[in-house]
Amino acid sequence: MPAFQRILVPVDGSEPSDRALATALQLAREGGGQLRVVHCFDDLVYLTGFEASGDVLVQARAQAAQVLEQARARAIAAGVACDAKLLDVPGRRLGDDVAREALAWDADLVVVGSHGRRGLDRLLLGSGAEQVVRLAPVPVLVVRDKRSA
């Protein structure tokens, strides 16, 4: 298996995201690589103008910064070089943001967590991991939620 040197990890604070981060950390430690953790504001498309102009957006950005800092701190504590970036482009989907960042940062692997949604849940809620797999310009490792197995 090739050693991946530049590993991009979308994080959102969920359990599948945490598992993906743990997997990416292990790969980076074993191969001497580095991480970039990103958080995407893809859900903000569903906010109305009133909400986005008030405290909701401020709180969402604060939460995103906290998620990113926790992931970065976890990587640093594990001895892995890591930086963090908020991808805040309203109206753009997770898969598009991750694909663009993978190109811009010259990533050679994306590690993404999956909730493992199926059926109606997948239809209604979509699948961020599926978007990333379809659009990423580099290999993608999907870390599945244990409950979905």
C-alpha positions in Angstrom: 0.0 0.0 0.0 1.4 3.4 -0.9 2.2 5.9 1.8 -0.1 8.8 1.5 1.7 12.1 2.3 -1.1 14.7 2.0 -4.4 13.5 3.5 -7.5 15.6 3.4 -10.2 14.9 6.1 -13.6 16.5 6.1 -14.7 16.8 9.8 -18.1 17.7 11.3 -17.8 16.4 14.9 -19.9 13.3 14.3 -18.9 9.8 15.2 -18.3 8.7 11.6 -16.1 11.8 11.1 -14.2 11.0 14.3 -13.6 7.5 12.9 -12.3 8.9 9.6 -10.0 11.2 11.5 -8.6 8.3 13.5 -8.0 6.3 10.4 -6.3 9.3 8.6 -4.1 9.8 11.7 -3.0 6.2 11.6 -2.2 6.4 7.9 -0.3 9.6 8.4 1.7 8.3 11.4 2.6 5.1 9.5 3.6 6.9 6.3 5.1 10.1 7.7 2.3 12.1 6.1 0.4 15.2 7.1 -3.3 16.1 7.4 -5.5 19.0 6.4 -8.8 18.9 8.2 -11.7 20.8 6.6 -15.2 21.7 7.7 -17.7 22.6 5.0 -20.7 24.9 5.4 -22.9 22.9 3.0 -25.9 22.9 5.2 -26.3 26.7 5.2 -28.1 26.6 1.9 -31.2 25.5 3.9 -31.2 28.6 6.1 -33.5 31.5 5.3 -32.1 35.0 4.9 -33.4 36.0 8.3 -31.6 33.3 10.1 -28.3 33.8 8.2 -28.3 37.5 9.1 -28.6 36.9 12.8 -26.9 34.8 15.5 -27.4 31.5 13.7 -24.6 32.1 11.3 -22.3 33.4 14.0 -23.0 30.3 16.1 -22.5 28.0 13.2 -19.1 29.5 12.4 -18.1 29.3 16.1 -19.1 25.6 16.1 -17.2 25.0 12.9 -14.1 26.6 14.4 -14.4 24.4 17.5 -14.8 21.2 15.4 -11.7 22.2 13.3 -9.6 23.1 16.3 -10.5 19.8 18.2 -9.5 17.8 15.1 -6.3 19.7 14.6 -5.4 19.4 18.3 -6.0 15.7 18.2 -3.7 15.3 15.2 -0.9 17.4 16.9 -1.3 15.4 20.1 -0.8 12.2 17.9 2.4 13.7 16.5 1.0 14.3 13.0 1.5 17.7 11.2 -1.9 19.2 10.6 -3.6 22.4 9.6 -7.3 23.3 9.4 -9.4 25.2 7.0 -13.1 26.3 7.0 -14.6 26.0 3.6 -17.4 28.6 3.7 -18.9 29.0 0.3 -22.7 29.2 0.5 -24.5 27.1 -2.0 -21.7 24.7 -2.7 -22.1 21.0 -1.8 -19.7 19.0 0.4 -18.4 17.0 -2.6 -17.6 20.1 -4.6 -15.8 21.8 -1.7 -13.7 18.7 -0.9 -12.8 18.1 -4.6 -11.7 21.8 -5.0 -9.7 21.7 -1.8 -8.1 18.4 -2.7 -6.8 19.9 -5.9 -5.8 23.2 -4.4 -3.9 21.6 -1.5 -2.5 18.8 -3.8 -3.9 16.0 -1.6 -3.2 12.5 -2.5 -6.0 10.9 -0.4 -9.3 12.0 1.1 -10.6 10.1 4.1 -14.3 10.6 4.8 -16.7 9.2 7.3 -20.0 7.7 6.3 -23.2 7.4 8.3 -24.1 4.5 6.0 -27.6 5.8 5.3 -29.8 3.7 3.1 -33.2 3.8 1.5 -35.4 6.8 2.3 -32.9 8.4 4.7 -30.3 8.4 1.9 -32.8 9.8 -0.6 -34.0 12.6 1.7 -30.7 13.5 3.5 -28.3 12.7 0.7 -24.9 11.2 1.2 -21.9 13.5 1.7 -19.5 10.6 1.4 -21.1 9.5 -1.9 -20.6 13.1 -3.3 -17.0 13.1 -2.2 -16.3 9.7 -3.9 -18.0 10.8 -7.1 -16.2 14.2 -7.3 -12.8 13.8 -5.7 -9.8 14.0 -8.1 -7.8 11.6 -5.8 -8.5 8.3 -4.1 -11.1 8.3 -1.3 -11.1 6.1 1.7 -14.6 5.8 3.2 -14.8 4.9 6.8 -18.2 3.4 7.5 -20.2 3.8 10.7 -20.1 0.5 12.6 -23.8 0.5 13.1 -24.4 0.5 9.4 -22.5 -2.7 8.8 
